[in-house]
């Protein structure tokens, strides 16, 4: 599980958001949404990585594929629920922050799947 890398990535993104807070707010970004989105993505990716690790160590080769699908579906549904809740509760809807969080979703997912594939190659499946 790429725990160190995920912690480092989350810390770097949080630091960047904190350092560029005024510039981001001037451009119309909701900084609280960026912080919350980064934290949610970190936690969900951590859980997804745990699924991948469990799937890679299973004797059944199909377990890894199921774990990748389960992790991806978990991330998609949690993020979708968070965006829907945000859209229902907060008016006006901050599109810039949500689109930035979607870019962060792609970054976290690429790292997650890359390390999952590396882990399964090391297992010899």
N, C-alpha and C positions, 0 to 999 in steps of 0.2 A: 504494500500500500504506500503510495507516495505522500505519506503524512507530512514529512518535512517540506516537500515541494509545495503542497497545498497550503501549509501554514505560511511559508515564505510568500507565496503568491497572494494570499489573502492580506498579509501584513503590508506588502508592497502596494497593492491596490488601495488599501485603506489609507496608507501614508500619502499616496498621490492625491487621493480625493481630499484628504485633510489639508495638504499643502496648497492645492489649487482651489480651495473652497470658494474664495471670493471671485475668482475668474469664472468658475463654473456657475455660480449663482448669477453673475452678470450676464452670462449667455443663456440663462433660463433653465438651468438644471436644478432639480430638487435634490440637494445633497443628502438629505435624510433617506430618500429613496435609494440613492446610490450606495450608501452605507448598509442599509437593510438588505438590498439586493445582493451585495457582495457577501454579507454574512449568511444569508439563506443559501446562496450558491455554494459557499464553502461547506456548510453543514450537509447539504444534500449530496454534494460530490464526495464527501467523506463517507457517508452511508453507502453510496454507490460503489466506491472503491472497496469497501468491506464486502459487498456482494460479489465483486469481481474476484477478490482474494479467495473467498469461500468457494466460488465456482471453479477457479483454477486448481484448487487442491483436491477437488472431488474426483473420484475414479471414473465417473461417467463423463465422457468428452462433451456430451450435449449440455451438461450442467453449466459450463462456461458460457456457452451461447445464451442460455436462459438467463444467466446472471447479468450479462451485458444488456439484454433486452429489459430485464427487470430494473436495472439501474437507470437506464435511459428513460423508461416509462415513468419511474418514480420522479426523476428530475423534471421531466416535462409536465407531469400533473401537479407537482408542488409549485413550480414556477407559474403555471397557468392559473392555479388557484390564487396565488399571491397577486398576480396581475389583475385578475377579476375582482378580488376583494379590494385592491387599491382603487380600481376604476369605480367601484360602487360606493366606496366610502369617501374618497377625496375628490373634490371638484375644485378647480379644473384639473383634468388629467394631464400629467407632465410627460409628454411623448418622448422628449429628449432623454430623460432619465431611464425610461423603460427600454428604449432602443439601446442605450448604453449597457443596461443590464443584460439584454439579449446577446450583445457582443461578448460580455463577460461569460455568459452561459456557454457560448461556443468555445471560448478559451479554456474554461474549466473542463468541458466535455472532451476536448482534444487531448488535454493532459491526462485525464482519467482513462480514456480508451488507449492512449499510447502506453501507459504503464500497465494496463491490464493485458495488452497484447505482449508486452515484454515479459510479464509474469507468466503467461501461459506458455511462451516459448521456452522459458527456463524450466518449466515443469515437464517439457517434452511431449506436449499433446499436439 
